[in-house]
Amino acid sequence: MAAATAKLRLAASAASETDLVVDNVSMHFDTREGRVTAVDGMSFSVERGEFVSIIGPSGCGKSTVFNILGGLVGGYEGKVSVSGETITGPHPSIGMVFQEESTFPWRTVIDNVAFPLEVKGVAKAERYDVARKFIDMVGLAGFEQRYPAELSGGMRQRVAIARTLVFEPKILLMDEPFAALDEQTRVLLGDKVLAIQQELKQTTLLITHNITEAVQLSDRVVIMTFRPGKVKRIVNIRLPRPRQGDVVGSDAFGRYVAEIWNDLREEASRGMAESEAGARKGRS
Ligand SMILES: Nc1ncnc2c1ncn2[C@@H]1O[C@H](COP(=O)(O)OP(=O)(O)OP(=O)(O)O)[C@@H](O)[C@H]1O
């Protein structure tokens, strides 16, 4: 009986392991126009193996949150912790994928992906073995010897994702990695991300302004308000896993998109009204 209870307790704690906690985080910037509150008292967490997206209109503070979590900026209020440890700068458990092009143009795909292992001093044969595994996972097998200029934008972003995964980070943090791609490519790349998620059970936090992408990939979507960025609502996406791109055509998918758009429309309209008012002020 005692053993059964202990087992249950163990299962319950494993089921609720939290990888990332954002606790009451605020960030202000002092500008010539005065103090701007970019993020205001944001709190949320990401459980182990969970895929969470943060979505919000332009200017709501998404990139600021990304920079805080990546340890790229300091001077914020509140606390961010990874597996219970407060972060004070870039944390080795967090692997980042950036919006802008970040592959090294002078290196082949395999040398791009193997780069972090090369820096760590891993021998060539071993680092190529590991790199091949991740190149395969992102669907680029056969392209190992190509240079980034010989690939499409979507393929280059997959190289960047593989290069980050090679570290085996506890948390994968991505800032609009597919923003520059067309809608069809995004949905197809979403399939790749879903497959990776399925295989690695990778804890992932995606920053995006694309509702389809957020619903397609996530277990939960954190909706942010327009400036100052707060958590407006967190939506649980109860679409079955494993998911594939065709989930986008289902009625349930459409309902989630409509629900999130309802919240976002309000925020985006506020953003637009503010920028129009700013432009009028500038003209008068
Ligand atoms: N370094 C900075 N100095 C001054 N203001 C800043 C700075 N970084 C961000 N801001 C302001 O903070 C607010 C949030 O910006 P942020 O870039 O985080 O938003 P975002 O949601 O990522 O926007 P987008 O989707 O357009 O990239 C904006 O009003 C922005 O002008």
The ligand as an SDF file (V2000), in Angstrom:
LIG
                    3D

 31 33  0  0  0  0  0  0  0  0999 V2000
   15.4050   48.8970  -26.2580 N   0  0  0  0  0  0  0  0  0  0  0  0
   14.2460   49.5540  -26.2070 C   0  0  0  0  0  0  0  0  0  0  0  0
   14.1930   50.8480  -25.9030 N   0  0  0  0  0  0  0  0  0  0  0  0
   13.0280   51.5220  -25.8240 C   0  0  0  0  0  0  0  0  0  0  0  0
   11.8150   50.9350  -26.0480 N   0  0  0  0  0  0  0  0  0  0  0  0
   11.8010   49.6420  -26.3530 C   0  0  0  0  0  0  0  0  0  0  0  0
   13.0070   48.8660  -26.4570 C   0  0  0  0  0  0  0  0  0  0  0  0
   12.6770   47.5830  -26.7860 N   0  0  0  0  0  0  0  0  0  0  0  0
   11.3250   47.5630  -26.8880 C   0  0  0  0  0  0  0  0  0  0  0  0
   10.8000   48.7850  -26.6310 N   0  0  0  0  0  0  0  0  0  0  0  0
    9.3710   49.1380  -26.6280 C   0  0  0  0  0  0  0  0  0  0  0  0
    8.6860   48.1690  -25.8550 O   0  0  0  0  0  0  0  0  0  0  0  0
    7.4550   47.8170  -26.4770 C   0  0  0  0  0  0  0  0  0  0  0  0
    7.4400   46.3320  -26.7600 C   0  0  0  0  0  0  0  0  0  0  0  0
    8.3870   46.0290  -27.8030 O   0  0  0  0  0  0  0  0  0  0  0  0
    8.7000   44.5570  -28.3230 P   0  0  0  0  0  0  0  0  0  0  0  0
    9.6940   44.6730  -29.4140 O   0  0  0  0  0  0  0  0  0  0  0  0
    9.0150   43.6810  -27.1910 O   0  0  0  0  0  0  0  0  0  0  0  0
    7.2650   44.1400  -28.9340 O   0  0  0  0  0  0  0  0  0  0  0  0
    6.8760   42.9460  -29.9230 P   0  0  0  0  0  0  0  0  0  0  0  0
    5.5900   42.4170  -29.4420 O   0  0  0  0  0  0  0  0  0  0  0  0
    8.0110   42.0040  -30.0360 O   0  0  0  0  0  0  0  0  0  0  0  0
    6.6840   43.7090  -31.2980 O   0  0  0  0  0  0  0  0  0  0  0  0
    6.8270   43.1170  -32.8200 P   0  0  0  0  0  0  0  0  0  0  0  0
    5.8470   41.9790  -32.9210 O   0  0  0  0  0  0  0  0  0  0  0  0
    6.4360   44.3010  -33.6560 O   0  0  0  0  0  0  0  0  0  0  0  0
    8.2480   42.7110  -32.9840 O   0  0  0  0  0  0  0  0  0  0  0  0
    7.3410   48.6760  -27.7300 C   0  0  0  0  0  0  0  0  0  0  0  0
    6.5950   49.8170  -27.4080 O   0  0  0  0  0  0  0  0  0  0  0  0
    8.7720   49.0560  -28.0260 C   0  0  0  0  0  0  0  0  0  0  0  0
    8.8360   50.3060  -28.6980 O   0  0  0  0  0  0  0  0  0  0  0  0
  1  2  1  0
  2  3  1  0
  2  7  2  0
  3  4  2  0
  4  5  1  0
  5  6  2  0
  6  7  1  0
  6 10  1  0
  7  8  1  0
  8  9  2  0
  9 10  1  0
 10 11  1  0
 11 12  1  0
 11 30  1  0
 12 13  1  0
 13 14  1  0
 13 28  1  0
 14 15  1  0
 15 16  1  0
 16 17  2  0
 16 18  1  0
 16 19  1  0
 19 20  1  0
 20 21  2  0
 20 22  1  0
 20 23  1  0
 23 24  1  0
 24 25  2  0
 24 26  1  0
 24 27  1  0
 28 29  1  0
 28 30  1  0
 30 31  1  0
M  END
$$$$
